[in-house]
C-alpha cells in the first residue's frame, strides 16, 4: 500500500517525497527499495548489503553546545566511518 502511494504520480515513475512532514524514513526506504533487487543478491549470487540512515532528526534544531556548532552536525559521519573501518 505504501509503495503504491509512492508510485502514484502524474509526472514521475516514483516520488521521493511523502505527503506530509512525518514518515520520512518510511518514504525514503520505499523509494530506495525500487533500486535494490527483490532477492537482495547481485548477479554473482553475493548478498547485497545496504542501509538507509535517516539523518534528518539529528540535523534539525541543532543548537550550539560544547559538542557541536549551530546547524548541521555531521553526527553520522563518525558512525559511517566506524562501520567502514571497524565493520
PDB file of N, CA, C and O in Angstrom:
ATOM      1  N   UNK A   1       0.825  -1.194   0.000  1.00  0.00           N
ATOM      2  CA  UNK A   1       0.000   0.000   0.000  1.00  0.00           C
ATOM      3  C   UNK A   1       0.867   1.255   0.000  1.00  0.00           C
ATOM      4  O   UNK A   1       0.608   2.203  -0.741  1.00  0.00           O
ATOM      5  N   UNK A   2       1.904   1.247   0.846  1.00  0.00           N
ATOM      6  CA  UNK A   2       2.772   2.422   0.926  1.00  0.00           C
ATOM      7  C   UNK A   2       3.528   2.627  -0.383  1.00  0.00           C
ATOM      8  O   UNK A   2       3.662   3.752  -0.864  1.00  0.00           O
ATOM      9  N   UNK A   3       4.021   1.523  -0.957  1.00  0.00           N
ATOM     10  CA  UNK A   3       4.738   1.634  -2.225  1.00  0.00           C
ATOM     11  C   UNK A   3       3.812   2.108  -3.340  1.00  0.00           C
ATOM     12  O   UNK A   3       4.250   2.814  -4.248  1.00  0.00           O
ATOM     13  N   UNK A   4       2.545   1.729  -3.280  1.00  0.00           N
ATOM     14  CA  UNK A   4       1.562   2.192  -4.268  1.00  0.00           C
ATOM     15  C   UNK A   4       1.451   3.709  -4.201  1.00  0.00           C
ATOM     16  O   UNK A   4       1.400   4.379  -5.233  1.00  0.00           O
ATOM     17  N   UNK A   5       1.414   4.250  -2.983  1.00  0.00           N
ATOM     18  CA  UNK A   5       1.336   5.700  -2.817  1.00  0.00           C
ATOM     19  C   UNK A   5       2.570   6.377  -3.418  1.00  0.00           C
ATOM     20  O   UNK A   5       2.468   7.455  -4.004  1.00  0.00           O
ATOM     21  N   UNK A   6       3.728   5.743  -3.273  1.00  0.00           N
ATOM     22  CA  UNK A   6       4.966   6.334  -3.767  1.00  0.00           C
ATOM     23  C   UNK A   6       5.074   6.296  -5.289  1.00  0.00           C
ATOM     24  O   UNK A   6       5.829   7.073  -5.874  1.00  0.00           O
ATOM     25  N   UNK A   7       4.334   5.408  -5.930  1.00  0.00           N
ATOM     26  CA  UNK A   7       4.379   5.336  -7.391  1.00  0.00           C
ATOM     27  C   UNK A   7       3.169   6.006  -8.032  1.00  0.00           C
ATOM     28  O   UNK A   7       3.031   5.991  -9.255  1.00  0.00           O
ATOM     29  N   UNK A   8       2.302   6.588  -7.228  1.00  0.00           N
ATOM     30  CA  UNK A   8       1.094   7.239  -7.719  1.00  0.00           C
ATOM     31  C   UNK A   8       1.387   8.715  -8.001  1.00  0.00           C
ATOM     32  O   UNK A   8       1.124   9.581  -7.167  1.00  0.00           O
ATOM     33  N   UNK A   9       1.928   8.985  -9.173  1.00  0.00           N
ATOM     34  CA  UNK A   9       2.282  10.343  -9.559  1.00  0.00           C
ATOM     35  C   UNK A   9       1.905  10.553 -11.018  1.00  0.00           C
ATOM     36  O   UNK A   9       2.052   9.646 -11.838  1.00  0.00           O
ATOM     37  N   UNK A  10       1.424  11.738 -11.341  1.00  0.00           N
ATOM     38  CA  UNK A  10       1.060  12.017 -12.732  1.00  0.00           C
ATOM     39  C   UNK A  10       2.258  12.479 -13.554  1.00  0.00           C
ATOM     40  O   UNK A  10       2.171  12.555 -14.780  1.00  0.00           O
ATOM     41  N   UNK A  11       3.392  12.792 -12.887  1.00  0.00           N
ATOM     42  CA  UNK A  11       4.544  13.299 -13.636  1.00  0.00           C
ATOM     43  C   UNK A  11       5.820  12.482 -13.454  1.00  0.00           C
ATOM     44  O   UNK A  11       6.818  12.764 -14.116  1.00  0.00           O
ATOM     45  N   UNK A  12       5.818  11.477 -12.576  1.00  0.00           N
ATOM     46  CA  UNK A  12       7.045  10.708 -12.325  1.00  0.00           C
ATOM     47  C   UNK A  12       6.724   9.239 -12.103  1.00  0.00           C
ATOM     48  O   UNK A  12       5.613   8.887 -11.706  1.00  0.00           O
ATOM     49  N   UNK A  13       7.716   8.380 -12.364  1.00  0.00           N
ATOM     50  CA  UNK A  13       7.547   6.950 -12.095  1.00  0.00           C
ATOM     51  C   UNK A  13       7.513   6.673 -10.596  1.00  0.00           C
ATOM     52  O   UNK A  13       6.723   5.858 -10.121  1.00  0.00           O
ATOM     53  N   UNK A  14       8.380   7.360  -9.861  1.00  0.00           N
ATOM     54  CA  UNK A  14       8.470   7.180  -8.416  1.00  0.00           C
ATOM     55  C   UNK A  14       8.663   8.534  -7.761  1.00  0.00           C
ATOM     56  O   UNK A  14       9.472   9.343  -8.215  1.00  0.00           O
ATOM     57  N   UNK A  15       7.921   8.777  -6.696  1.00  0.00           N
ATOM     58  CA  UNK A  15       8.089  10.009  -5.930  1.00  0.00           C
ATOM     59  C   UNK A  15       9.076   9.744  -4.803  1.00  0.00           C
ATOM     60  O   UNK A  15       9.122   8.635  -4.271  1.00  0.00           O
ATOM     61  N   UNK A  16       9.858  10.737  -4.436  1.00  0.00           N
ATOM     62  CA  UNK A  16      10.752  10.571  -3.307  1.00  0.00           C
ATOM     63  C   UNK A  16      10.372  11.486  -2.143  1.00  0.00           C
ATOM     64  O   UNK A  16      11.162  11.699  -1.223  1.00  0.00           O
ATOM     65  N   UNK A  17       9.160  12.017  -2.199  1.00  0.00           N
ATOM     66  CA  UNK A  17       8.642  12.830  -1.105  1.00  0.00           C
ATOM     67  C   UNK A  17       7.276  12.316  -0.702  1.00  0.00           C
ATOM     68  O   UNK A  17       6.452  11.976  -1.551  1.00  0.00           O
ATOM     69  N   UNK A  18       7.041  12.260   0.598  1.00  0.00           N
ATOM     70  CA  UNK A  18       5.740  11.844   1.092  1.00  0.00           C
ATOM     71  C   UNK A  18       4.762  13.000   1.095  1.00  0.00           C
ATOM     72  O   UNK A  18       5.094  14.114   0.688  1.00  0.00           O
ATOM     73  N   UNK A  19       3.565  12.729   1.551  1.00  0.00           N
ATOM     74  CA  UNK A  19       2.515  13.747   1.537  1.00  0.00           C
ATOM     75  C   UNK A  19       2.624  14.714   2.706  1.00  0.00           C
ATOM     76  O   UNK A  19       2.152  15.847   2.614  1.00  0.00           O
ATOM     77  N   UNK A  20       3.235  14.288   3.796  1.00  0.00           N
ATOM     78  CA  UNK A  20       3.292  15.140   4.980  1.00  0.00           C
ATOM     79  C   UNK A  20       4.694  15.243   5.547  1.00  0.00           C
ATOM     80  O   UNK A  20       5.664  14.773   4.954  1.00  0.00           O
ATOM     81  N   UNK A  21       4.776  15.869   6.709  1.00  0.00           N
ATOM     82  CA  UNK A  21       6.064  16.094   7.359  1.00  0.00           C
ATOM     83  C   UNK A  21       6.643  14.816   7.941  1.00  0.00           C
ATOM     84  O   UNK A  21       7.860  14.633   7.920  1.00  0.00           O
ATOM     85  N   UNK A  22       5.806  13.927   8.460  1.00  0.00           N
ATOM     86  CA  UNK A  22       6.293  12.746   9.168  1.00  0.00           C
ATOM     87  C   UNK A  22       6.350  11.526   8.251  1.00  0.00           C
ATOM     88  O   UNK A  22       5.753  11.518   7.175  1.00  0.00           O
ATOM     89  N   UNK A  23       7.058  10.519   8.679  1.00  0.00           N
ATOM     90  CA  UNK A  23       7.185   9.292   7.897  1.00  0.00           C
ATOM     91  C   UNK A  23       8.284   9.357   6.860  1.00  0.00           C
ATOM     92  O   UNK A  23       8.288   8.570   5.914  1.00  0.00           O
ATOM     93  N   UNK A  24       9.216  10.281   7.021  1.00  0.00           N
ATOM     94  CA  UNK A  24      10.284  10.445   6.048  1.00  0.00           C
ATOM     95  C   UNK A  24      11.159   9.218   5.893  1.00  0.00           C
ATOM     96  O   UNK A  24      11.575   8.895   4.781  1.00  0.00           O
ATOM     97  N   UNK A  25      11.448   8.523   6.993  1.00  0.00           N
ATOM     98  CA  UNK A  25      12.280   7.315   6.912  1.00  0.00           C
ATOM     99  C   UNK A  25      11.556   6.238   6.113  1.00  0.00           C
ATOM    100  O   UNK A  25      12.178   5.531   5.319  1.00  0.00           O
ATOM    101  N   UNK A  26      10.256   6.108   6.316  1.00  0.00           N
ATOM    102  CA  UNK A  26       9.466   5.134   5.555  1.00  0.00           C
ATOM    103  C   UNK A  26       9.433   5.503   4.076  1.00  0.00           C
ATOM    104  O   UNK A  26       9.560   4.637   3.211  1.00  0.00           O
ATOM    105  N   UNK A  27       9.264   6.779   3.794  1.00  0.00           N
ATOM    106  CA  UNK A  27       9.249   7.253   2.413  1.00  0.00           C
ATOM    107  C   UNK A  27      10.582   6.952   1.740  1.00  0.00           C
ATOM    108  O   UNK A  27      10.616   6.449   0.617  1.00  0.00           O
ATOM    109  N   UNK A  28      11.667   7.258   2.420  1.00  0.00           N
ATOM    110  CA  UNK A  28      12.999   7.020   1.859  1.00  0.00           C
ATOM    111  C   UNK A  28      13.248   5.534   1.635  1.00  0.00           C
ATOM    112  O   UNK A  28      13.792   5.148   0.601  1.00  0.00           O
ATOM    113  N   UNK A  29      12.858   4.702   2.588  1.00  0.00           N
ATOM    114  CA  UNK A  29      13.055   3.254   2.446  1.00  0.00           C
ATOM    115  C   UNK A  29      12.269   2.714   1.252  1.00  0.00           C
ATOM    116  O   UNK A  29      12.787   1.904   0.483  1.00  0.00           O
ATOM    117  N   UNK A  30      11.029   3.155   1.094  1.00  0.00           N
ATOM    118  CA  UNK A  30      10.208   2.700  -0.036  1.00  0.00           C
ATOM    119  C   UNK A  30      10.809   3.178  -1.355  1.00  0.00           C
ATOM    120  O   UNK A  30      10.797   2.445  -2.343  1.00  0.00           O
ATOM    121  N   UNK A  31      11.333   4.398  -1.375  1.00  0.00           N
ATOM    122  CA  UNK A  31      11.965   4.930  -2.578  1.00  0.00           C
ATOM    123  C   UNK A  31      13.221   4.134  -2.926  1.00  0.00           C
ATOM    124  O   UNK A  31      13.405   3.739  -4.078  1.00  0.00           O
ATOM    125  N   UNK A  32      14.082   3.896  -1.942  1.00  0.00           N
ATOM    126  CA  UNK A  32      15.335   3.180  -2.190  1.00  0.00           C
ATOM    127  C   UNK A  32      15.106   1.726  -2.562  1.00  0.00           C
ATOM    128  O   UNK A  32      15.897   1.146  -3.306  1.00  0.00           O
ATOM    129  N   UNK A  33      14.030   1.127  -2.050  1.00  0.00           N
ATOM    130  CA  UNK A  33      13.727  -0.273  -2.347  1.00  0.00           C
ATOM    131  C   UNK A  33      13.539  -0.489  -3.847  1.00  0.00           C
ATOM    132  O   UNK A  33      13.760  -1.592  -4.348  1.00  0.00           O
ATOM    133  N   UNK A  34      13.134   0.552  -4.561  1.00  0.00           N
ATOM    134  CA  UNK A  34      12.934   0.434  -6.002  1.00  0.00           C
ATOM    135  C   UNK A  34      14.237   0.116  -6.737  1.00  0.00           C
ATOM    136  O   UNK A  34      14.204  -0.364  -7.870  1.00  0.00           O
ATOM    137  N   UNK A  35      15.382   0.381  -6.103  1.00  0.00           N
ATOM    138  CA  UNK A  35      16.675   0.226  -6.762  1.00  0.00           C
ATOM    139  C   UNK A  35      17.468  -0.982  -6.266  1.00  0.00           C
ATOM    140  O   UNK A  35      18.593  -1.205  -6.714  1.00  0.00           O
ATOM    141  N   UNK A  36      16.902  -1.755  -5.356  1.00  0.00           N
ATOM    142  CA  UNK A  36      17.563  -2.952  -4.830  1.00  0.00           C
ATOM    143  C   UNK A  36      16.786  -4.164  -5.330  1.00  0.00           C
ATOM    144  O   UNK A  36      15.565  -4.211  -5.187  1.00  0.00           O
ATOM    145  N   UNK A  37      17.477  -5.149  -5.915  1.00  0.00           N
ATOM    146  CA  UNK A  37      16.763  -6.334  -6.417  1.00  0.00           C
ATOM    147  C   UNK A  37      15.933  -7.004  -5.327  1.00  0.00           C
ATOM    148  O   UNK A  37      16.301  -6.981  -4.153  1.00  0.00           O
ATOM    149  N   UNK A  38      14.815  -7.599  -5.725  1.00  0.00           N
ATOM    150  CA  UNK A  38      13.912  -8.237  -4.766  1.00  0.00           C
ATOM    151  C   UNK A  38      14.592  -9.285  -3.907  1.00  0.00           C
ATOM    152  O   UNK A  38      14.253  -9.429  -2.732  1.00  0.00           O
ATOM    153  N   UNK A  39      15.546 -10.023  -4.466  1.00  0.00           N
ATOM    154  CA  UNK A  39      16.195 -11.096  -3.725  1.00  0.00           C
ATOM    155  C   UNK A  39      17.327 -10.585  -2.841  1.00  0.00           C
ATOM    156  O   UNK A  39      17.861 -11.348  -2.036  1.00  0.00           O
ATOM    157  N   UNK A  40      17.704  -9.327  -2.969  1.00  0.00           N
ATOM    158  CA  UNK A  40      18.840  -8.759  -2.241  1.00  0.00           C
ATOM    159  C   UNK A  40      20.142  -9.484  -2.544  1.00  0.00           C
ATOM    160  O   UNK A  40      21.021  -9.568  -1.686  1.00  0.00           O
ATOM    161  N   UNK A  41      20.271 -10.013  -3.765  1.00  0.00           N
ATOM    162  CA  UNK A  41      21.509 -10.654  -4.218  1.00  0.00           C
ATOM    163  C   UNK A  41      21.887 -10.066  -5.567  1.00  0.00           C
ATOM    164  O   UNK A  41      21.015  -9.738  -6.372  1.00  0.00           O
ATOM    165  N   UNK A  42      23.176  -9.934  -5.816  1.00  0.00           N
ATOM    166  CA  UNK A  42      23.608  -9.430  -7.116  1.00  0.00           C
ATOM    167  C   UNK A  42      23.692 -10.569  -8.131  1.00  0.00           C
ATOM    168  O   UNK A  42      23.342 -11.706  -7.815  1.00  0.00           O
ATOM    169  N   UNK A  43      24.148 -10.274  -9.334  1.00  0.00           N
ATOM    170  CA  UNK A  43      24.177 -11.269 -10.416  1.00  0.00           C
ATOM    171  C   UNK A  43      25.103 -12.447 -10.126  1.00  0.00           C
ATOM    172  O   UNK A  43      24.901 -13.542 -10.653  1.00  0.00           O
ATOM    173  N   UNK A  44      26.114 -12.225  -9.292  1.00  0.00           N
ATOM    174  CA  UNK A  44      27.051 -13.299  -8.949  1.00  0.00           C
ATOM    175  C   UNK A  44      26.587 -14.105  -7.741  1.00  0.00           C
ATOM    176  O   UNK A  44      27.295 -15.010  -7.300  1.00  0.00           O
ATOM    177  N   UNK A  45      25.421 -13.795  -7.202  1.00  0.00           N
ATOM    178  CA  UNK A  45      24.897 -14.521  -6.053  1.00  0.00           C
ATOM    179  C   UNK A  45      25.368 -14.001  -4.709  1.00  0.00           C
ATOM    180  O   UNK A  45      25.089 -14.603  -3.673  1.00  0.00           O
ATOM    181  N   UNK A  46      26.088 -12.874  -4.724  1.00  0.00           N
ATOM    182  CA  UNK A  46      26.545 -12.280  -3.468  1.00  0.00           C
ATOM    183  C   UNK A  46      25.411 -11.454  -2.862  1.00  0.00           C
ATOM    184  O   UNK A  46      24.691 -10.748  -3.568  1.00  0.00           O
ATOM    185  N   UNK A  47      25.268 -11.557  -1.552  1.00  0.00           N
ATOM    186  CA  UNK A  47      24.215 -10.795  -0.883  1.00  0.00           C
ATOM    187  C   UNK A  47      24.538  -9.306  -0.935  1.00  0.00           C
ATOM    188  O   UNK A  47      25.675  -8.894  -0.704  1.00  0.00           O
ATOM    189  N   UNK A  48      23.520  -8.510  -1.243  1.00  0.00           N
ATOM    190  CA  UNK A  48      23.673  -7.060  -1.287  1.00  0.00           C
ATOM    191  C   UNK A  48      23.375  -6.516   0.105  1.00  0.00           C
ATOM    192  O   UNK A  48      22.292  -6.727   0.651  1.00  0.00           O
ATOM    193  N   UNK A  49      24.343  -5.822   0.662  1.00  0.00           N
ATOM    194  CA  UNK A  49      24.157  -5.202   1.966  1.00  0.00           C
ATOM    195  C   UNK A  49      23.963  -3.710   1.742  1.00  0.00           C
ATOM    196  O   UNK A  49      24.803  -3.057   1.122  1.00  0.00           O
ATOM    197  N   UNK A  50      22.877  -3.179   2.237  1.00  0.00           N
ATOM    198  CA  UNK A  50      22.635  -1.758   2.108  1.00  0.00           C
ATOM    199  C   UNK A  50      21.824  -1.279   3.297  1.00  0.00           C
ATOM    200  O   UNK A  50      21.152  -2.065   3.966  1.00  0.00           O
ATOM    201  N   UNK A  51      21.893  -0.010   3.545  1.00  0.00           N
ATOM    202  CA  UNK A  51      21.145   0.581   4.651  1.00  0.00           C
ATOM    203  C   UNK A  51      20.802   2.018   4.302  1.00  0.00           C
ATOM    204  O   UNK A  51      21.525   2.688   3.564  1.00  0.00           O
ATOM    205  N   UNK A  52      19.701   2.470   4.840  1.00  0.00           N
ATOM    206  CA  UNK A  52      19.330   3.877   4.728  1.00  0.00           C
ATOM    207  C   UNK A  52      19.460   4.478   6.119  1.00  0.00           C
ATOM    208  O   UNK A  52      18.845   3.995   7.070  1.00  0.00           O
ATOM    209  N   UNK A  53      20.247   5.517   6.237  1.00  0.00           N
ATOM    210  CA  UNK A  53      20.416   6.198   7.524  1.00  0.00           C
ATOM    211  C   UNK A  53      19.658   7.515   7.446  1.00  0.00           C
ATOM    212  O   UNK A  53      20.053   8.426   6.719  1.00  0.00           O
ATOM    213  N   UNK A  54      18.584   7.608   8.188  1.00  0.00           N
ATOM    214  CA  UNK A  54      17.775   8.824   8.183  1.00  0.00           C
ATOM    215  C   UNK A  54      18.406   9.823   9.143  1.00  0.00           C
ATOM    216  O   UNK A  54      18.329   9.658  10.360  1.00  0.00           O
ATOM    217  N   UNK A  55      19.028  10.857   8.594  1.00  0.00           N
ATOM    218  CA  UNK A  55      19.765  11.804   9.421  1.00  0.00           C
ATOM    219  C   UNK A  55      18.989  13.085   9.718  1.00  0.00           C
ATOM    220  O   UNK A  55      19.491  13.961  10.423  1.00  0.00           O
ATOM    221  N   UNK A  56      17.777  13.203   9.191  1.00  0.00           N
ATOM    222  CA  UNK A  56      17.028  14.452   9.351  1.00  0.00           C
ATOM    223  C   UNK A  56      16.779  14.790  10.817  1.00  0.00           C
ATOM    224  O   UNK A  56      16.874  15.954  11.207  1.00  0.00           O
ATOM    225  N   UNK A  57      16.463  13.792  11.627  1.00  0.00           N
ATOM    226  CA  UNK A  57      16.174  14.049  13.036  1.00  0.00           C
ATOM    227  C   UNK A  57      17.349  14.621  13.798  1.00  0.00           C
ATOM    228  O   UNK A  57      17.160  15.408  14.725  1.00  0.00           O
ATOM    229  N   UNK A  58      18.557  14.241  13.424  1.00  0.00           N
ATOM    230  CA  UNK A  58      19.731  14.779  14.112  1.00  0.00           C
ATOM    231  C   UNK A  58      20.193  16.091  13.511  1.00  0.00           C
ATOM    232  O   UNK A  58      20.976  16.820  14.120  1.00  0.00           O
ATOM    233  N   UNK A  59      19.713  16.386  12.328  1.00  0.00           N
ATOM    234  CA  UNK A  59      20.100  17.648  11.699  1.00  0.00           C
ATOM    235  C   UNK A  59      19.255  18.810  12.208  1.00  0.00           C
ATOM    236  O   UNK A  59      19.793  19.838  12.621  1.00  0.00           O
ATOM    237  N   UNK A  60      17.960  18.654  12.180  1.00  0.00           N
ATOM    238  CA  UNK A  60      17.071  19.765  12.503  1.00  0.00           C
ATOM    239  C   UNK A  60      17.196  20.170  13.958  1.00  0.00           C
ATOM    240  O   UNK A  60      17.202  19.336  14.863  1.00  0.00           O
ATOM    241  N   UNK A  61      17.294  21.461  14.154  1.00  0.00           N
ATOM    242  CA  UNK A  61      17.283  22.009  15.505  1.00  0.00           C
ATOM    243  C   UNK A  61      18.593  21.869  16.249  1.00  0.00           C
ATOM    244  O   UNK A  61      18.617  21.980  17.474  1.00  0.00           O
ATOM    245  N   UNK A  62      19.686  21.628  15.536  1.00  0.00           N
ATOM    246  CA  UNK A  62      20.974  21.527  16.218  1.00  0.00           C
ATOM    247  C   UNK A  62      21.313  22.880  16.835  1.00  0.00           C
ATOM    248  O   UNK A  62      21.381  23.894  16.140  1.00  0.00           O
ATOM    249  N   UNK A  63      21.520  22.880  18.125  1.00  0.00           N
ATOM    250  CA  UNK A  63      21.883  24.106  18.841  1.00  0.00           C
ATOM    251  C   UNK A  63      23.356  24.028  19.213  1.00  0.00           C
ATOM    252  O   UNK A  63      23.884  22.950  19.483  1.00  0.00           O
ATOM    253  N   UNK A  64      23.995  25.157  19.225  1.00  0.00           N
ATOM    254  CA  UNK A  64      25.401  25.200  19.574  1.00  0.00           C
ATOM    255  C   UNK A  64      25.594  24.779  21.030  1.00  0.00           C
ATOM    256  O   UNK A  64      24.893  25.250  21.926  1.00  0.00           O
ATOM    257  N   UNK A  65      26.556  23.888  21.247  1.00  0.00           N
ATOM    258  CA  UNK A  65      26.937  23.494  22.604  1.00  0.00           C
ATOM    259  C   UNK A  65      28.403  23.086  22.565  1.00  0.00           C
ATOM    260  O   UNK A  65      29.089  23.363  21.581  1.00  0.00           O
ATOM    261  N   UNK A  66      28.891  22.440  23.605  1.00  0.00           N
ATOM    262  CA  UNK A  66      30.308  22.077  23.641  1.00  0.00           C
ATOM    263  C   UNK A  66      30.673  21.018  22.610  1.00  0.00           C
ATOM    264  O   UNK A  66      31.846  20.874  22.266  1.00  0.00           O
ATOM    265  N   UNK A  67      29.675  20.265  22.105  1.00  0.00           N
ATOM    266  CA  UNK A  67      29.945  19.193  21.147  1.00  0.00           C
ATOM    267  C   UNK A  67      29.788  19.630  19.690  1.00  0.00           C
ATOM    268  O   UNK A  67      30.542  19.179  18.828  1.00  0.00           O
ATOM    269  N   UNK A  68      28.816  20.503  19.406  1.00  0.00           N
ATOM    270  CA  UNK A  68      28.530  20.899  18.025  1.00  0.00           C
ATOM    271  C   UNK A  68      28.276  22.397  17.934  1.00  0.00           C
ATOM    272  O   UNK A  68      27.940  23.049  18.922  1.00  0.00           O
ATOM    273  N   UNK A  69      28.444  22.925  16.732  1.00  0.00           N
ATOM    274  CA  UNK A  69      28.105  24.317  16.444  1.00  0.00           C
ATOM    275  C   UNK A  69      26.699  24.364  15.857  1.00  0.00           C
ATOM    276  O   UNK A  69      26.133  23.320  15.534  1.00  0.00           O
ATOM    277  N   UNK A  70      26.125  25.564  15.713  1.00  0.00           N
ATOM    278  CA  UNK A  70      24.800  25.707  15.112  1.00  0.00           C
ATOM    279  C   UNK A  70      24.776  25.107  13.713  1.00  0.00           C
ATOM    280  O   UNK A  70      25.762  25.165  12.978  1.00  0.00           O
ATOM    281  N   UNK A  71      23.612  24.521  13.353  1.00  0.00           N
ATOM    282  CA  UNK A  71      23.426  23.992  12.008  1.00  0.00           C
ATOM    283  C   UNK A  71      23.660  22.499  11.937  1.00  0.00           C
ATOM    284  O   UNK A  71      23.465  21.776  12.914  1.00  0.00           O
ATOM    285  N   UNK A  72      24.083  22.045  10.766  1.00  0.00           N
ATOM    286  CA  UNK A  72      24.282  20.610  10.538  1.00  0.00           C
ATOM    287  C   UNK A  72      25.374  20.073  11.459  1.00  0.00           C
ATOM    288  O   UNK A  72      26.408  20.714  11.647  1.00  0.00           O
ATOM    289  N   UNK A  73      25.139  18.895  12.030  1.00  0.00           N
ATOM    290  CA  UNK A  73      26.074  18.330  12.999  1.00  0.00           C
ATOM    291  C   UNK A  73      27.092  17.391  12.371  1.00  0.00           C
ATOM    292  O   UNK A  73      28.193  17.241  12.899  1.00  0.00           O
ATOM    293  N   UNK A  74      26.748  16.757  11.253  1.00  0.00           N
ATOM    294  CA  UNK A  74      27.636  15.753  10.674  1.00  0.00           C
ATOM    295  C   UNK A  74      27.793  14.550  11.579  1.00  0.00           C
ATOM    296  O   UNK A  74      28.756  13.792  11.454  1.00  0.00           O
ATOM    297  N   UNK A  75      26.849  14.372  12.490  1.00  0.00           N
ATOM    298  CA  UNK A  75      26.976  13.355  13.530  1.00  0.00           C
ATOM    299  C   UNK A  75      27.089  11.938  12.978  1.00  0.00           C
ATOM    300  O   UNK A  75      27.738  11.092  13.592  1.00  0.00           O
ATOM    301  N   UNK A  76      26.477  11.666  11.842  1.00  0.00           N
ATOM    302  CA  UNK A  76      26.532  10.308  11.300  1.00  0.00           C
ATOM    303  C   UNK A  76      27.840  10.009  10.572  1.00  0.00           C
ATOM    304  O   UNK A  76      28.109   8.853  10.245  1.00  0.00           O
ATOM    305  N   UNK A  77      28.648  11.018  10.315  1.00  0.00           N
ATOM    306  CA  UNK A  77      29.935  10.784   9.663  1.00  0.00           C
ATOM    307  C   UNK A  77      30.786   9.855  10.519  1.00  0.00           C
ATOM    308  O   UNK A  77      31.432   8.946   9.998  1.00  0.00           O
ATOM    309  N   UNK A  78      30.790  10.079  11.829  1.00  0.00           N
ATOM    310  CA  UNK A  78      31.550   9.227  12.744  1.00  0.00           C
ATOM    311  C   UNK A  78      31.027   7.786  12.721  1.00  0.00           C
ATOM    312  O   UNK A  78      31.812   6.838  12.734  1.00  0.00           O
ATOM    313  N   UNK A  79      29.714   7.628  12.687  1.00  0.00           N
ATOM    314  CA  UNK A  79      29.111   6.292  12.639  1.00  0.00           C
ATOM    315  C   UNK A  79      29.489   5.573  11.349  1.00  0.00           C
ATOM    316  O   UNK A  79      29.888   4.409  11.382  1.00  0.00           O
ATOM    317  N   UNK A  80      29.367   6.251  10.220  1.00  0.00           N
ATOM    318  CA  UNK A  80      29.704   5.646   8.933  1.00  0.00           C
ATOM    319  C   UNK A  80      31.187   5.285   8.893  1.00  0.00           C
ATOM    320  O   UNK A  80      31.553   4.208   8.422  1.00  0.00           O
ATOM    321  N   UNK A  81      32.032   6.174   9.381  1.00  0.00           N
ATOM    322  CA  UNK A  81      33.470   5.886   9.420  1.00  0.00           C
ATOM    323  C   UNK A  81      33.745   4.632  10.248  1.00  0.00           C
ATOM    324  O   UNK A  81      34.540   3.784   9.844  1.00  0.00           O
ATOM    325  N   UNK A  82      33.098   4.514  11.391  1.00  0.00           N
ATOM    326  CA  UNK A  82      33.288   3.333  12.242  1.00  0.00           C
ATOM    327  C   UNK A  82      32.818   2.064  11.525  1.00  0.00           C
ATOM    328  O   UNK A  82      33.504   1.042  11.566  1.00  0.00           O
ATOM    329  N   UNK A  83      31.666   2.121  10.877  1.00  0.00           N
ATOM    330  CA  UNK A  83      31.154   0.947  10.169  1.00  0.00           C
ATOM    331  C   UNK A  83      32.092   0.502   9.047  1.00  0.00           C
ATOM    332  O   UNK A  83      32.285  -0.693   8.826  1.00  0.00           O
ATOM    333  N   UNK A  84      32.665   1.462   8.351  1.00  0.00           N
ATOM    334  CA  UNK A  84      33.571   1.128   7.248  1.00  0.00           C
ATOM    335  C   UNK A  84      34.904   0.590   7.763  1.00  0.00           C
ATOM    336  O   UNK A  84      35.416  -0.400   7.240  1.00  0.00           O
ATOM    337  N   UNK A  85      35.461   1.231   8.775  1.00  0.00           N
ATOM    338  CA  UNK A  85      36.796   0.841   9.230  1.00  0.00           C
ATOM    339  C   UNK A  85      36.793  -0.312  10.222  1.00  0.00           C
ATOM    340  O   UNK A  85      37.745  -1.092  10.258  1.00  0.00           O
ATOM    341  N   UNK A  86      35.741  -0.436  11.028  1.00  0.00           N
ATOM    342  CA  UNK A  86      35.689  -1.488  12.042  1.00  0.00           C
ATOM    343  C   UNK A  86      34.739  -2.612  11.663  1.00  0.00           C
ATOM    344  O   UNK A  86      34.816  -3.717  12.200  1.00  0.00           O
ATOM    345  N   UNK A  87      33.829  -2.311  10.715  1.00  0.00           N
ATOM    346  CA  UNK A  87      32.829  -3.179  10.151  1.00  0.00           C
ATOM    347  C   UNK A  87      32.464  -4.359  10.908  1.00  0.00           C
ATOM    348  O   UNK A  87      31.614  -5.135  10.470  1.00  0.00           O
TER     349      UNK A  87
END
